[in-house]
Amino acid sequence: MDHIDLVGLIANLGFPIAITAYLLLRFEKKIIDLSEAINGLKDELQKKLK
């Protein structure tokens, strides 16, 4: 998301919606990484319990 898109969002949708969209896009990668780590831990626990 570049600067011009962000300004357009603020003008059209309002500041709170633009900030929410920005934060969701920014944290998406971190959420995916956490999901992968949780799945990895689940797999390791299942291996240990067998």
MOPAC internal coordinates of N, CA, C and O (Angstrom, degrees):
PM7 1SCF
backbone

  N    0.0000 0     0.00 0     0.00 0    0    0    0
  C    1.4587 1     0.00 0     0.00 0    1    0    0
  C    1.5197 1   107.08 1     0.00 0    2    1    0
  O    1.2310 1   121.11 1   -62.99 1    3    2    1
  N    1.3000 1   115.48 1   117.01 1    3    2    1
  C    1.4571 1   117.00 1  -178.67 1    5    3    2
  C    1.5240 1   111.08 1   -94.06 1    6    5    3
  O    1.2310 1   121.29 1    -2.03 1    7    6    5
  N    1.3066 1   115.14 1   177.97 1    7    6    5
  C    1.4671 1   122.82 1  -172.88 1    9    7    6
  C    1.5298 1   112.47 1   -59.93 1   10    9    7
  O    1.2310 1   120.06 1   139.09 1   11   10    9
  N    1.3277 1   117.50 1   -40.91 1   11   10    9
  C    1.4623 1   121.07 1  -177.45 1   13   11   10
  C    1.5280 1   110.29 1   -67.27 1   14   13   11
  O    1.2310 1   119.78 1   139.76 1   15   14   13
  N    1.3261 1   118.03 1   -40.24 1   15   14   13
  C    1.4569 1   120.91 1   177.58 1   17   15   14
  C    1.5204 1   111.04 1   -62.41 1   18   17   15
  O    1.2310 1   120.30 1   138.96 1   19   18   17
  N    1.3258 1   117.02 1   -41.04 1   19   18   17
  C    1.4569 1   121.29 1  -179.72 1   21   19   18
  C    1.5257 1   111.16 1   -64.12 1   22   21   19
  O    1.2310 1   120.17 1   138.56 1   23   22   21
  N    1.3249 1   117.28 1   -41.44 1   23   22   21
  C    1.4621 1   120.92 1   178.43 1   25   23   22
  C    1.5292 1   109.85 1   -65.05 1   26   25   23
  O    1.2310 1   120.23 1   139.92 1   27   26   25
  N    1.3224 1   117.17 1   -40.08 1   27   26   25
  C    1.4614 1   120.98 1   177.63 1   29   27   26
  C    1.5173 1   112.20 1   -62.67 1   30   29   27
  O    1.2310 1   120.35 1   139.27 1   31   30   29
  N    1.3367 1   116.93 1   -40.73 1   31   30   29
  C    1.4667 1   120.21 1   177.30 1   33   31   30
  C    1.5190 1   111.59 1   -62.23 1   34   33   31
  O    1.2310 1   120.85 1   136.06 1   35   34   33
  N    1.3244 1   115.99 1   -43.94 1   35   34   33
  C    1.4634 1   120.01 1   180.00 1   37   35   34
  C    1.5181 1   110.33 1   -62.61 1   38   37   35
  O    1.2310 1   120.19 1   137.53 1   39   38   37
  N    1.3308 1   117.25 1   -42.47 1   39   38   37
  C    1.4633 1   121.04 1  -178.36 1   41   39   38
  C    1.5260 1   111.52 1   -67.47 1   42   41   39
  O    1.2310 1   120.27 1   141.01 1   43   42   41
  N    1.3144 1   117.10 1   -38.99 1   43   42   41
  C    1.4616 1   120.44 1  -174.36 1   45   43   42
  C    1.5235 1   114.65 1   -90.01 1   46   45   43
  O    1.2310 1   119.75 1   143.62 1   47   46   45
  N    1.3073 1   118.09 1   -36.38 1   47   46   45
  C    1.4644 1   121.03 1  -171.94 1   49   47   46
  C    1.5216 1   114.24 1  -110.56 1   50   49   47
  O    1.2310 1   120.12 1   159.04 1   51   50   49
  N    1.2797 1   117.38 1   -20.96 1   51   50   49
  C    1.4535 1   119.72 1  -177.93 1   53   51   50
  C    1.5127 1   112.00 1   105.34 1   54   53   51
  O    1.2310 1   121.67 1   -25.07 1   55   54   53
  N    1.2981 1   114.41 1   154.93 1   55   54   53
  C    1.4581 1   121.45 1  -175.49 1   57   55   54
  C    1.5297 1   113.89 1   -60.39 1   58   57   55
  O    1.2310 1   118.60 1   132.03 1   59   58   57
  N    1.3383 1   120.28 1   -47.97 1   59   58   57
  C    1.4776 1   118.79 1  -177.69 1   61   59   58
  C    1.5263 1   113.56 1   -61.78 1   62   61   59
  O    1.2310 1   120.19 1   141.30 1   63   62   61
  N    1.3052 1   117.25 1   -38.70 1   63   62   61
  C    1.4594 1   120.01 1  -179.99 1   65   63   62
  C    1.5258 1   110.13 1   -69.06 1   66   65   63
  O    1.2310 1   120.08 1   140.35 1   67   66   65
  N    1.3102 1   117.45 1   -39.65 1   67   66   65
  C    1.4626 1   121.12 1   179.16 1   69   67   66
  C    1.5287 1   110.60 1   -63.91 1   70   69   67
  O    1.2310 1   120.12 1   136.70 1   71   70   69
  N    1.3113 1   117.38 1   -43.30 1   71   70   69
  C    1.4757 1   120.77 1   179.38 1   73   71   70
  C    1.5265 1   110.20 1   -65.20 1   74   73   71
  O    1.2310 1   120.11 1   138.78 1   75   74   73
  N    1.3108 1   117.40 1   -41.22 1   75   74   73
  C    1.4625 1   121.08 1   178.73 1   77   75   74
  C    1.5255 1   110.71 1   -61.25 1   78   77   75
  O    1.2310 1   120.13 1   134.50 1   79   78   77
  N    1.3224 1   117.35 1   -45.50 1   79   78   77
  C    1.4603 1   120.89 1   179.12 1   81   79   78
  C    1.5242 1   110.57 1   -62.63 1   82   81   79
  O    1.2310 1   120.29 1   137.04 1   83   82   81
  N    1.3185 1   117.04 1   -42.96 1   83   82   81
  C    1.4650 1   121.26 1   179.57 1   85   83   82
  C    1.5299 1   110.85 1   -60.44 1   86   85   83
  O    1.2310 1   120.61 1   133.35 1   87   86   85
  N    1.3216 1   116.44 1   -46.65 1   87   86   85
  C    1.4649 1   119.70 1  -178.51 1   89   87   86
  C    1.5263 1   111.54 1   -66.27 1   90   89   87
  O    1.2310 1   120.27 1   140.46 1   91   90   89
  N    1.3349 1   117.09 1   -39.54 1   91   90   89
  C    1.4619 1   119.52 1   178.37 1   93   91   90
  C    1.5246 1   111.14 1   -62.30 1   94   93   91
  O    1.2310 1   120.45 1   137.46 1   95   94   93
  N    1.3099 1   116.74 1   -42.54 1   95   94   93
  C    1.4629 1   119.64 1   179.01 1   97   95   94
  C    1.5221 1   111.62 1   -67.58 1   98   97   95
  O    1.2310 1   120.75 1   142.66 1   99   98   97
  N    1.3084 1   116.18 1   -37.34 1   99   98   97
  C    1.4643 1   120.40 1  -178.47 1  101   99   98
  C    1.5267 1   112.20 1   -69.05 1  102  101   99
  O    1.2310 1   120.46 1   140.90 1  103  102  101
  N    1.3350 1   116.72 1   -39.10 1  103  102  101
  C    1.4573 1   120.65 1  -176.40 1  105  103  102
  C    1.5204 1   113.53 1   -88.96 1  106  105  103
  O    1.2310 1   120.05 1   176.06 1  107  106  105
  N    1.3281 1   117.51 1    -3.94 1  107  106  105
  C    1.4603 1   119.75 1  -178.26 1  109  107  106
  C    1.5272 1   111.83 1   -58.37 1  110  109  107
  O    1.2310 1   120.26 1   135.34 1  111  110  109
  N    1.3207 1   117.10 1   -44.66 1  111  110  109
  C    1.4723 1   120.89 1  -179.72 1  113  111  110
  C    1.5190 1   111.06 1   -62.15 1  114  113  111
  O    1.2310 1   120.15 1   138.77 1  115  114  113
  N    1.3140 1   117.32 1   -41.23 1  115  114  113
  C    1.4597 1   120.33 1  -179.68 1  117  115  114
  C    1.5266 1   110.99 1   -66.57 1  118  117  115
  O    1.2310 1   120.21 1   142.69 1  119  118  117
  N    1.3180 1   117.20 1   -37.31 1  119  118  117
  C    1.4621 1   120.82 1   178.77 1  121  119  118
  C    1.5239 1   110.25 1   -66.40 1  122  121  119
  O    1.2310 1   120.17 1   139.48 1  123  122  121
  N    1.3287 1   117.28 1   -40.52 1  123  122  121
  C    1.4620 1   120.95 1   177.74 1  125  123  122
  C    1.5248 1   110.48 1   -63.75 1  126  125  123
  O    1.2310 1   120.13 1   136.87 1  127  126  125
  N    1.3335 1   117.36 1   -43.13 1  127  126  125
  C    1.4678 1   120.90 1   178.11 1  129  127  126
  C    1.5218 1   111.59 1   -61.87 1  130  129  127
  O    1.2310 1   120.19 1   138.45 1  131  130  129
  N    1.3277 1   117.24 1   -41.55 1  131  130  129
  C    1.4688 1   120.27 1   178.31 1  133  131  130
  C    1.5276 1   111.45 1   -65.42 1  134  133  131
  O    1.2310 1   120.41 1   140.47 1  135  134  133
  N    1.3140 1   116.82 1   -39.53 1  135  134  133
  C    1.4698 1   120.35 1   177.90 1  137  135  134
  C    1.5178 1   111.16 1   -62.19 1  138  137  135
  O    1.2310 1   120.62 1   137.88 1  139  138  137
  N    1.3360 1   116.42 1   -42.12 1  139  138  137
  C    1.4632 1   120.18 1   178.12 1  141  139  138
  C    1.5243 1   111.16 1   -64.95 1  142  141  139
  O    1.2310 1   120.01 1   140.62 1  143  142  141
  N    1.3167 1   117.59 1   -39.38 1  143  142  141
  C    1.4632 1   120.91 1   178.97 1  145  143  142
  C    1.5279 1   110.89 1   -65.59 1  146  145  143
  O    1.2310 1   120.33 1   139.15 1  147  146  145
  N    1.3133 1   116.97 1   -40.85 1  147  146  145
  C    1.4712 1   120.85 1   178.70 1  149  147  146
  C    1.5240 1   110.15 1   -64.47 1  150  149  147
  O    1.2310 1   120.33 1   137.43 1  151  150  149
  N    1.3318 1   116.98 1   -42.57 1  151  150  149
  C    1.4612 1   119.83 1   178.59 1  153  151  150
  C    1.5239 1   110.65 1   -64.53 1  154  153  151
  O    1.2310 1   120.03 1   142.42 1  155  154  153
  N    1.3298 1   117.55 1   -37.58 1  155  154  153
  C    1.4549 1   120.85 1   176.88 1  157  155  154
  C    1.5191 1   111.94 1   -64.02 1  158  157  155
  O    1.2310 1   120.39 1   138.14 1  159  158  157
  N    1.3109 1   116.86 1   -41.86 1  159  158  157
  C    1.4674 1   120.66 1   177.60 1  161  159  158
  C    1.5207 1   111.16 1   -64.92 1  162  161  159
  O    1.2310 1   120.77 1   140.49 1  163  162  161
  N    1.3253 1   116.14 1   -39.51 1  163  162  161
  C    1.4623 1   120.15 1   178.17 1  165  163  162
  C    1.5185 1   110.55 1   -61.65 1  166  165  163
  O    1.2310 1   120.48 1   136.73 1  167  166  165
  N    1.3301 1   116.68 1   -43.27 1  167  166  165
  C    1.4656 1   120.73 1   179.02 1  169  167  166
  C    1.5208 1   111.08 1   -63.62 1  170  169  167
  O    1.2310 1   120.05 1   137.02 1  171  170  169
  N    1.3274 1   117.51 1   -42.98 1  171  170  169
  C    1.4639 1   120.73 1   179.21 1  173  171  170
  C    1.5290 1   111.63 1   -64.17 1  174  173  171
  O    1.2310 1   120.33 1   140.58 1  175  174  173
  N    1.3262 1   116.97 1   -39.42 1  175  174  173
  C    1.4683 1   119.77 1   177.73 1  177  175  174
  C    1.5260 1   111.24 1   -65.29 1  178  177  175
  O    1.2310 1   120.65 1   140.76 1  179  178  177
  N    1.3113 1   116.37 1   -39.24 1  179  178  177
  C    1.4601 1   119.40 1   178.90 1  181  179  178
  C    1.5207 1   110.61 1   -65.45 1  182  181  179
  O    1.2310 1   119.35 1   142.76 1  183  182  181
  N    1.3222 1   118.85 1   -37.24 1  183  182  181
  C    1.4563 1   122.44 1   177.44 1  185  183  182
  C    1.5246 1   110.71 1   -64.82 1  186  185  183
  O    1.2310 1   120.46 1   138.42 1  187  186  185
  N    1.3407 1   116.73 1   -41.58 1  187  186  185
  C    1.4709 1   121.50 1  -177.66 1  189  187  186
  C    1.5281 1   111.21 1   -68.99 1  190  189  187
  O    1.2310 1   120.28 1   147.03 1  191  190  189
  N    1.3279 1   117.07 1   -32.97 1  191  190  189
  C    1.4684 1   120.04 1  -176.62 1  193  191  190
  C    1.5214 1   113.39 1   -81.53 1  194  193  191
  O    1.2310 1   119.92 1   167.27 1  195  194  193
  N    1.3309 1   117.76 1   -12.73 1  195  194  193
  C    1.4746 1   120.19 1  -179.48 1  197  195  194
  C    1.4993 1   110.87 1   -81.43 1  198  197  195
  O    1.2310 1   120.10 1   180.00 1  199  198  197

